[in-house]
Amino acid sequence: MQKISDCSSLEPSIKTRRPKAPTLREADWVPHKSRIVHLHITDNKPLKDVRIIMQRDHGFNAEIRQYRTRISKWKLDKNIKPKEMKAIVRKTQHRNLVEVDRASLRFKVRGQEVEQEKITRWMRTHDVSHHNLYAPSSVACECAFCGSGTWLTLYSDSVRG
């Protein structure tokens, strides 16, 4: 007969949690906001790199998730939301198919210009034709244009010729 020598090896291993990130208040972010915005928005660096630079050069220690949350609170997130893109596509197609004598449109979302390639890629991904008017649910369009914020800006090129 064999003896079981150590019962402790049969116990499940206990995983330790990472320590909670320190709570950072608005006042903690204020001195670093312009540098973070410059690195992430102007220099187009990913948040992982921004975090490393801010830790190394400024001694500012925050988790990636905290950066994401703060960027959203500052209304500087880079991704265009589905409702926003639907509104852009709808307005673009209306201009191209109905108002053909008017100038083409360009868009800014949260201060960032939306590249035409991004609009075209979204249309291709979502099987939206360039030759038919796009009509998503009216709720999506209303949400995109009726908000009190100025996150969606339309401006046109010079008049078509």
Rosetta blueprint (number, residue, H / E / L):
1 M L
2 Q L
3 K L
4 I L
5 S L
6 D L
7 C H
8 S H
9 S H
10 L H
11 E L
12 P L
13 S L
14 I L
15 K L
16 T L
17 R L
18 R L
19 P L
20 K L
21 A L
22 P L
23 T L
24 L L
25 R L
26 E H
27 A H
28 D H
29 W H
30 V H
31 P H
32 H H
33 K H
34 S H
35 R H
36 I H
37 V H
38 H H
39 L H
40 H H
41 I H
42 T H
43 D L
44 N L
45 K L
46 P L
47 L H
48 K H
49 D H
50 V H
51 R H
52 I H
53 I H
54 M H
55 Q H
56 R H
57 D H
58 H H
59 G L
60 F L
61 N L
62 A L
63 E L
64 I H
65 R H
66 Q H
67 Y H
68 R H
69 T H
70 R H
71 I H
72 S H
73 K H
74 W L
75 K L
76 L L
77 D L
78 K L
79 N L
80 I L
81 K L
82 P H
83 K H
84 E H
85 M H
86 K H
87 A H
88 I H
89 V H
90 R H
91 K H
92 T H
93 Q H
94 H H
95 R H
96 N H
97 L H
98 V L
99 E L
100 V L
101 D L
102 R L
103 A L
104 S L
105 L E
106 R E
107 F E
108 K E
109 V E
110 R L
111 G L
112 Q E
113 E E
114 V E
115 E L
116 Q H
117 E H
118 K H
119 I H
120 T H
121 R H
122 W H
123 M H
124 R H
125 T H
126 H L
127 D L
128 V L
129 S L
130 H L
131 H L
132 N L
133 L L
134 Y L
135 A L
136 P L
137 S L
138 S H
139 V H
140 A H
141 C H
142 E H
143 C H
144 A H
145 F H
146 C H
147 G L
148 S L
149 G L
150 T L
151 W L
152 L E
153 T E
154 L E
155 Y E
156 S E
157 D L
158 S L
159 V L
160 R L
161 G L
